[in-house]
Amino acid sequence: MNDSELINQILSGNMNAFTFLVNRYQKLVVHITGRLIQRQDELEDVCQDVFLKVFQNLGKYRNECKLSTWIATIAYNTSINYLRKFKKGDEVNPDDSAVLRNLTEYKSNDFERTDLHRYIRDQIELLPVHYRTVLTLYYLEEFSYQEIEQITDMPEGTVKSYLFRAKALLKEKLKIVVDEDSLKLVKEISNEK
């Protein structure tokens, strides 16, 4: 069932169709929200709030962008609003001064593939909120710069800048633990979806 048919079914009162929509876009919402909201109990609440807003506003969806972009926009805005309301303001600040912690328990000699995956995930979680959001949208969800601009309401130049800075920060952190021979593995991992 394509998105248009799904929306028509939901607007006609078919709750099974909404369950299908949630299942289809749940991973997207969790990816976006999870990069911003890092406590599991809060994450679940915000994700539920996102899908509640999707349901309440589905009649306003005008097919001007992909449904996934529209839902991602709701997920991003709901998460940012949650952080602004319930968290310290610096958690929403994309300032470079939010320096990555050094995870010294990782040793390059002991690295295995799962360790490297875990290390990369840990380092992404330590990035400033806007950096990890842009990384997630671009690399994991494969949104274009224009779609990320639409979702986050950041100018395209800012999106590119945050993406560049996030990659530079991750590269620096990976140099600490990954030797030259392991760089092939890092490239391989970054190409996996």
FILUM-990300 format. One line per 4 residues: for each residue x, y, z of N, C-alpha, C. Coordinates in Angstrom, 3 decimals, always signed. Layout:
<nodes>
X,Y,Z,X,Y,Z,X,Y,Z  ...
</nodes>
This chain:
<nodes>
+0.858,-1.178,+0.000,+0.000,+0.000,+0.000,+0.900,+1.236,+0.000  +0.674,+2.135,-0.946,+1.491,+3.346,-0.991,+0.990,+4.358,+0.053  +1.757,+5.420,+0.223,+1.441,+6.398,+1.267,+0.092,+7.076,+1.056  -0.254,+7.387,-0.180,-1.539,+8.051,-0.458,-2.708,+7.169,-0.047
-2.645,+5.907,-0.429,-3.706,+4.964,-0.052,-3.774,+4.809,+1.459  -2.604,+4.750,+2.080,-2.532,+4.601,+3.536,-3.182,+5.795,+4.228  -2.870,+6.981,+3.766,-3.451,+8.195,+4.356,-4.965,+8.197,+4.182  -5.442,+7.859,+2.988,-6.890,+7.810,+2.746,-7.569,+6.806,+3.663
-6.947,+5.653,+3.858,-7.509,+4.644,+4.758,-7.592,+5.165,+6.194  -6.544,+5.834,+6.645,-6.519,+6.374,+8.018,-7.579,+7.454,+8.177  -7.643,+8.355,+7.202,-8.625,+9.443,+7.271,-10.061,+8.924,+7.178  -10.226,+7.723,+6.622,-11.551,+7.094,+6.566,-11.885,+6.349,+7.851
-10.945,+6.360,+8.805,-11.217,+5.752,+10.103,-10.639,+4.358,+10.297  -9.819,+3.885,+9.385,-9.220,+2.562,+9.495,-8.006,+2.626,+10.434  -8.198,+2.178,+11.665,-7.124,+2.230,+12.648,-6.024,+1.217,+12.345  -6.360,+0.138,+11.651,-5.324,-0.814,+11.250,-4.340,-0.162,+10.278
-4.842,+0.734,+9.452,-3.977,+1.458,+8.527,-3.019,+2.363,+9.300  -3.503,+2.979,+10.383,-2.609,+3.807,+11.193,-1.544,+2.946,+11.864  -1.920,+1.780,+12.340,-0.939,+0.850,+12.919,+0.110,+0.497,+11.877  -0.310,+0.294,+10.647,+0.614,+0.009,+9.550,+1.562,+1.188,+9.325
+1.019,+2.414,+9.356,+1.843,+3.615,+9.201,+2.875,+3.704,+10.317  +2.457,+3.452,+11.542,+3.384,+3.490,+12.679,+4.493,+2.463,+12.468  +4.125,+1.262,+12.078,+5.135,+0.227,+11.846,+6.089,+0.609,+10.719  +5.565,+1.242,+9.685,+6.392,+1.632,+8.540,+7.393,+2.716,+8.912
+6.983,+3.673,+9.749,+7.827,+4.829,+10.038,+8.394,+4.852,+11.457  +8.184,+3.802,+12.193,+8.670,+3.755,+13.577,+10.192,+3.867,+13.653  +10.901,+3.158,+12.796,+12.358,+3.191,+12.812,+12.872,+4.604,+12.528  +12.264,+5.274,+11.566,+12.636,+6.644,+11.237,+12.449,+7.559,+12.454
+11.300,+7.474,+13.089,+11.003,+8.329,+14.245,+11.961,+8.027,+15.391  +12.226,+6.761,+15.641,+13.147,+6.395,+16.729,+14.563,+6.877,+16.422  +14.998,+6.774,+15.158,+16.332,+7.265,+14.791,+16.460,+8.754,+15.055  +15.504,+9.515,+14.582,+15.585,+10.968,+14.727,+15.434,+11.371,+16.184
+14.416,+10.867,+16.819,+14.149,+11.217,+18.214,+15.251,+10.707,+19.133  +15.753,+9.513,+18.847,+16.790,+8.914,+19.677,+18.109,+9.647,+19.635  +18.376,+10.380,+18.574,+19.602,+11.176,+18.504,+19.492,+12.427,+19.369  +18.281,+12.827,+19.667,+18.065,+14.019,+20.471,+17.730,+13.684,+21.920
+16.881,+12.699,+22.115,+16.422,+12.293,+23.440,+17.135,+10.986,+23.773  +17.984,+11.000,+24.771,+18.839,+9.841,+24.978,+18.413,+8.932,+26.130  +17.455,+9.336,+26.913,+16.955,+8.447,+27.971,+15.781,+7.648,+27.421  +15.813,+6.329,+27.621,+14.841,+5.423,+27.015,+13.395,+5.771,+27.388
+13.139,+6.056,+28.666,+11.763,+6.354,+29.069,+11.259,+7.638,+28.420  +12.118,+8.643,+28.309,+11.735,+9.886,+27.644,+11.567,+9.661,+26.145  +12.437,+8.856,+25.559,+12.381,+8.557,+24.131,+11.038,+7.936,+23.768  +10.593,+6.974,+24.547,+9.310,+6.318,+24.271,+8.158,+7.307,+24.340
+8.187,+8.176,+25.349,+7.128,+9.184,+25.488,+7.110,+10.146,+24.296  +8.283,+10.602,+23.878,+8.352,+11.553,+22.766,+7.925,+10.876,+21.465  +8.325,+9.620,+21.255,+7.904,+8.901,+20.043,+6.384,+8.747,+19.999  +5.788,+8.442,+21.131,+4.323,+8.349,+21.178,+3.702,+9.695,+20.856
+4.282,+10.753,+21.380,+3.788,+12.100,+21.106,+3.903,+12.430,+19.613  +4.998,+11.996,+18.997,+5.188,+12.228,+17.557,+4.051,+11.574,+16.781  +3.767,+10.295,+17.061,+2.728,+9.605,+16.295,+1.336,+10.137,+16.618  +1.137,+10.633,+17.821,-0.127,+11.289,+18.146,-0.292,+12.544,+17.279
+0.782,+13.323,+17.150,+0.729,+14.528,+16.310,+0.536,+14.163,+14.834  +1.182,+13.089,+14.403,+0.990,+12.634,+13.022,-0.483,+12.318,+12.797  -1.076,+11.573,+13.712,-2.478,+11.188,+13.587,-3.384,+12.419,+13.588  -3.139,+13.335,+14.520,-3.982,+14.522,+14.642,-3.868,+15.461,+13.442
-2.717,+15.463,+12.787,-2.473,+16.414,+11.698,-2.458,+15.791,+10.312  -2.772,+14.524,+10.220,-2.706,+13.837,+8.929,-3.626,+14.474,+7.887  -4.734,+15.019,+8.321,-5.638,+15.700,+7.401,-5.036,+16.964,+6.808  -3.997,+17.500,+7.448,-3.335,+18.711,+6.967,-2.184,+18.401,+6.006
-1.811,+17.133,+5.921,-0.717,+16.746,+5.016,-1.159,+16.986,+3.577  -0.378,+17.744,+2.813,-0.763,+18.162,+1.467,+0.112,+17.565,+0.373  +0.895,+16.574,+0.680,+1.699,+15.885,-0.326,+2.699,+16.815,-1.008  +3.123,+17.880,-0.315,+4.114,+18.807,-0.861,+5.525,+18.265,-0.707
+5.678,+17.267,+0.132,+6.944,+16.568,+0.332,+6.601,+15.105,+0.593  +7.629,+14.276,+0.648,+7.371,+12.871,+0.944,+6.797,+12.743,+2.352  +5.969,+11.740,+2.554,+5.389,+11.510,+3.876,+6.488,+11.289,+4.913  +7.545,+10.595,+4.523,+8.653,+10.354,+5.459,+9.294,+11.675,+5.895
+9.421,+12.623,+4.996,+9.983,+13.935,+5.335,+9.047,+14.678,+6.282  +7.765,+14.612,+6.019,+6.772,+15.269,+6.871,+6.800,+14.676,+8.282  +6.847,+13.351,+8.376,+6.899,+12.686,+9.686,+8.220,+12.989,+10.385  +9.318,+12.999,+9.627,+10.622,+13.324,+10.212,+10.632,+14.748,+10.771
+9.964,+15.664,+10.073,+9.869,+17.040,+10.554,+9.126,+17.093,+11.887  +8.042,+16.374,+11.983,+7.286,+16.325,+13.243,+8.145,+15.712,+14.346  +8.870,+14.644,+14.033,+9.731,+13.989,+15.032,+10.821,+14.939,+15.513  +11.450,+15.623,+14.583,+12.521,+16.554,+14.940,+11.986,+17.704,+15.797
+10.919,+18.351,+15.343,+10.370,+19.492,+16.080,+9.841,+19.090,+17.450  +9.198,+17.935,+17.544,+8.689,+17.458,+18.828,+9.845,+17.213,+19.787  +10.921,+16.635,+19.290,+12.091,+16.353,+20.126,+12.765,+17.637,+20.591  +12.966,+18.572,+19.679,+13.590,+19.858,+20.035,+12.722,+20.592,+21.058
+11.411,+20.610,+20.836,+10.515,+21.277,+21.791,+10.565,+20.603,+23.154  +10.655,+19.286,+23.168,+10.775,+18.563,+24.440,+12.051,+18.983,+25.165  +13.168,+19.014,+24.437,+14.433,+19.406,+25.063,+14.379,+20.828,+25.596  +13.798,+21.713,+24.835,+13.703,+23.113,+25.277,+12.839,+23.237,+26.529
+11.805,+22.434,+26.599,+10.867,+22.529,+27.715,+11.388,+21.847,+28.979  +12.025,+20.676,+28.817,+12.355,+19.871,+29.989,+13.836,+19.717,+30.279  +14.684,+20.162,+29.406,+16.120,+19.974,+29.599,+16.831,+21.311,+29.644  +18.108,+21.254,+30.022,+18.925,+22.458,+30.024,+19.079,+22.952,+28.598
+19.164,+24.251,+28.434,+19.289,+24.848,+27.116,+20.524,+24.398,+26.364  +21.598,+24.036,+27.093,+22.823,+23.657,+26.379,+22.703,+22.314,+25.686  +21.668,+21.535,+25.993,+21.483,+20.274,+25.297,+20.959,+20.497,+23.890  +20.443,+21.675,+23.614,+19.917,+21.986,+22.300,+20.910,+22.856,+21.534
+21.982,+23.258,+22.182,+22.957,+24.151,+21.579,+23.960,+23.362,+20.741  +24.084,+23.670,+19.453,+25.004,+22.940,+18.598,+26.433,+23.445,+18.669  +26.779,+24.185,+19.697,+28.088,+24.803,+19.818,+29.200,+23.755,+19.847  +30.304,+24.067,+19.199,+31.454,+23.170,+19.180,+32.018,+22.938,+20.576
+31.719,+23.787,+21.529,+32.278,+23.633,+22.863,+31.733,+22.415,+23.587  +30.703,+21.817,+23.043,+30.206,+20.560,+23.625,+31.155,+19.461,+23.160  +32.322,+19.401,+23.811,+33.420,+18.545,+23.368,+33.122,+17.085,+23.652  +33.580,+16.223,+22.745,+33.402,+14.791,+22.926,+34.209,+14.295,+24.118
+33.614,+13.364,+24.859,+34.359,+12.708,+25.936,+35.323,+11.720,+25.311  +36.419,+11.495,+26.003,+37.393,+10.531,+25.493,+37.121,+9.179,+26.121  +36.795,+8.202,+25.295,+36.517,+6.863,+25.791,+37.804,+6.055,+25.744  +38.543,+6.070,+26.838,+39.873,+5.471,+26.837,+39.855,+3.961,+26.997
+38.697,+3.363,+27.289,+38.673,+1.912,+27.459,+38.854,+1.169,+26.149  +38.767,+1.894,+25.038,+38.949,+1.255,+23.742,+40.425,+1.262,+23.376  +40.947,+0.129,+23.015,+42.339,+0.003,+22.592,+42.353,-0.528,+21.167  +43.179,+0.043,+20.320,+43.179,-0.362,+18.914,+43.560,-1.827,+18.745
+44.415,-2.369,+19.585,+44.818,-3.768,+19.450,+43.675,-4.722,+19.766  +42.775,-4.297,+20.601,+41.687,-5.161,+21.034,+40.435,-5.011,+20.170  +40.489,-4.131,+19.184,+39.298,-3.845,+18.401,+38.821,-5.039,+17.595  +37.567,-5.260,+17.662,+36.887,-6.174,+16.775,+35.778,-5.376,+16.132
+35.149,-5.940,+15.165,+34.098,-5.243,+14.431,+33.002,-4.723,+15.363  +32.530,-5.544,+16.292,+31.457,-5.102,+17.190,+31.926,-3.975,+18.101  +33.197,-4.020,+18.518,+33.739,-2.945,+19.347,+33.759,-1.630,+18.570  +34.153,-1.709,+17.307,+34.217,-0.507,+16.495,+32.824,+0.065,+16.247
+31.867,-0.813,+15.954,+30.478,-0.361,+15.806,+30.021,+0.346,+17.082  +30.275,-0.255,+18.211,+29.852,+0.311,+19.497,+30.562,+1.641,+19.749  +31.843,+1.688,+19.467,+32.602,+2.917,+19.672,+32.058,+4.047,+18.805  +31.797,+3.750,+17.529,+31.261,+4.770,+16.623,+29.905,+5.246,+17.125
+29.025,+4.314,+17.520,+27.713,+4.708,+18.062,+27.878,+5.573,+19.302  +28.802,+5.181,+20.192,+29.042,+5.965,+21.408,+29.510,+7.372,+21.066  +30.412,+7.476,+20.103,+30.924,+8.790,+19.727,+29.851,+9.657,+19.070  +28.998,+9.058,+18.276,+27.889,+9.810,+17.673,+26.975,+10.347,+18.766
+26.711,+9.530,+19.780,+25.843,+9.968,+20.879,+26.454,+11.127,+21.658  +27.763,+11.277,+21.615,+28.433,+12.346,+22.346,+28.553,+13.644,+21.550  +28.207,+13.589,+20.275,+28.250,+14.800,+19.456,+27.184,+15.793,+19.918  +27.400,+17.071,+19.657,+26.339,+18.048,+19.924,+25.063,+17.635,+19.183
+23.947,+17.969,+19.744,+22.647,+17.462,+19.304,+22.380,+17.685,+17.812  +22.687,+18.849,+17.293,+22.406,+19.114,+15.881,+23.335,+18.322,+14.963  +24.561,+18.089,+15.404,+25.498,+17.304,+14.598,+25.007,+15.869,+14.463  +24.638,+15.267,+15.580,+24.206,+13.862,+15.499,+22.875,+13.735,+14.758
+22.041,+14.748,+14.842,+20.778,+14.725,+14.102,+21.039,+14.760,+12.600  +21.894,+15.669,+12.158,+22.193,+15.790,+10.743,+22.875,+14.516,+10.228  +23.790,+13.966,+11.013,+24.435,+12.699,+10.628,+23.403,+11.595,+10.440  +22.484,+11.489,+11.379,+21.454,+10.452,+11.314,+20.572,+10.635,+10.094
+20.117,+11.855,+9.869,+19.228,+12.106,+8.738,+19.934,+11.848,+7.409  +21.193,+12.243,+7.316,+21.905,+12.125,+6.040,+22.388,+10.700,+5.771  +23.044,+10.092,+6.750,+23.654,+8.792,+6.506,+22.744,+7.612,+6.817  +22.000,+7.676,+7.895,+21.161,+6.536,+8.257,+19.814,+6.563,+7.545
+19.214,+7.727,+7.470,+17.901,+7.822,+6.841,+17.982,+8.222,+5.374  +19.180,+8.619,+4.933,+19.452,+8.950,+3.530,+18.573,+10.076,+2.987  +18.319,+11.083,+3.809,+17.624,+12.273,+3.340,+18.620,+13.165,+2.608  +18.139,+13.907,+1.622,+18.985,+14.851,+0.889,+19.183,+16.101,+1.759
+20.120,+16.955,+1.327,+20.328,+18.220,+2.040,+19.039,+19.033,+2.086  +18.321,+19.054,+0.976,+17.087,+19.835,+0.902,+16.030,+19.271,+1.866  +15.941,+17.956,+1.949,+14.976,+17.353,+2.869,+15.360,+17.627,+4.318  +16.657,+17.572,+4.619,+17.107,+17.874,+5.983,+16.817,+19.336,+6.307
+17.016,+20.212,+5.335,+16.682,+21.632,+5.517,+15.201,+21.778,+5.858  +14.368,+21.042,+5.143,+12.925,+21.100,+5.373,+12.561,+20.540,+6.754  +13.192,+19.446,+7.142,+12.894,+18.800,+8.422,+13.319,+19.673,+9.597  +14.553,+20.185,+9.527,+15.133,+20.892,+10.674,+14.934,+22.390,+10.639
+14.521,+22.913,+9.488,+14.375,+24.355,+9.290,+15.724,+25.078,+9.409  +16.811,+24.353,+9.134,+18.150,+24.945,+9.080,+18.462,+25.238,+7.610  +19.153,+26.320,+7.324,+19.569,+26.562,+5.942,+20.467,+25.421,+5.456  +20.425,+25.166,+4.158,+21.210,+24.067,+3.593,+22.694,+24.218,+3.918
+23.204,+25.429,+3.897,+24.613,+25.665,+4.233,+24.934,+25.251,+5.657  +24.015,+25.496,+6.571,+24.205,+25.084,+7.962,+24.197,+23.568,+8.072  +23.295,+22.931,+7.345,+23.237,+21.466,+7.345,+24.568,+20.904,+6.876  +25.087,+21.433,+5.773,+26.373,+20.958,+5.242,+27.505,+21.221,+6.230
+27.475,+22.378,+6.851,+28.503,+22.732,+7.830,+28.469,+21.792,+9.034  +27.282,+21.532,+9.569,+27.158,+20.615,+10.708,+27.603,+19.209,+10.337  +27.256,+18.786,+9.140,+27.659,+17.466,+8.674,+29.181,+17.391,+8.561  +29.790,+18.430,+8.004,+31.250,+18.475,+7.870,+31.914,+18.444,+9.246
+31.430,+19.266,+10.169,+32.019,+19.317,+11.515,+31.839,+18.001,+12.255  +30.657,+17.403,+12.124,+30.403,+16.123,+12.800,+31.354,+15.052,+12.290  +31.537,+14.997,+10.965,+32.454,+14.005,+10.396,+33.887,+14.272,+10.855  +34.277,+15.540,+10.939,+35.630,+15.876,+11.391,+35.842,+15.456,+12.849
+34.847,+15.714,+13.689,+34.956,+15.310,+15.095,+35.047,+13.791,+15.227  +34.222,+13.082,+14.471,+34.265,+11.617,+14.515,+35.604,+11.093,+13.992  +36.110,+11.699,+12.945,+37.386,+11.271,+12.379,+38.503,+11.426,+13.412  +38.503,+12.533,+14.130,+39.513,+12.751,+15.168,+39.417,+11.685,+16.258
+38.211,+11.379,+16.666,+38.026,+10.369,+17.713,+38.406,+8.983,+17.225  +38.159,+8.701,+15.955,+38.514,+7.390,+15.419,+40.023,+7.227,+15.282  +40.742,+8.326,+15.034,+42.205,+8.259,+14.942,+42.825,+7.772,+16.248  +42.176,+8.059,+17.357,+42.694,+7.673,+18.665,+42.740,+6.161,+18.810
+41.775,+5.483,+18.259,+41.648,+4.054,+18.520,+41.850,+3.156,+17.308  +41.844,+3.719,+16.126,+41.896,+2.891,+14.921,+43.229,+3.112,+14.224  +43.935,+2.021,+13.958,+45.182,+2.129,+13.228,+44.896,+2.211,+11.731  +45.920,+2.467,+10.957,+45.757,+2.659,+9.506,+45.119,+1.450,+8.829
+45.496,+0.221,+9.265,+44.948,-0.980,+8.643,+43.451,-1.119,+8.892  +42.967,-0.533,+9.962,+41.552,-0.654,+10.304,+40.683,+0.379,+9.597  +41.306,+1.351,+8.932,+40.524,+2.381,+8.256,+39.634,+1.793,+7.165  +40.076,+0.708,+6.536,+39.231,+0.041,+5.547,+37.950,-0.448,+6.197
+38.069,-0.985,+7.413,+36.902,-1.449,+8.147,+35.965,-0.295,+8.456  +36.516,+0.854,+8.822,+35.684,+2.023,+9.107,+34.915,+2.442,+7.861  +35.577,+2.468,+6.701,+34.894,+2.826,+5.459,+33.806,+1.809,+5.139  +34.110,+0.536,+5.371,+33.127,-0.516,+5.123,+31.909,-0.349,+6.026
+32.149,-0.054,+7.287,+31.051,+0.133,+8.246,+30.217,+1.351,+7.870  +30.887,+2.420,+7.453,+30.137,+3.637,+7.123,+29.282,+3.453,+5.877  +29.602,+2.459,+5.059,+28.797,+2.183,+3.875,+27.664,+1.226,+4.158  +27.655,+0.565,+5.321,+26.573,-0.351,+5.676,+25.351,+0.436,+6.097
+24.188,-0.103,+5.832,+22.951,+0.557,+6.246,+22.207,-0.339,+7.207
</nodes>
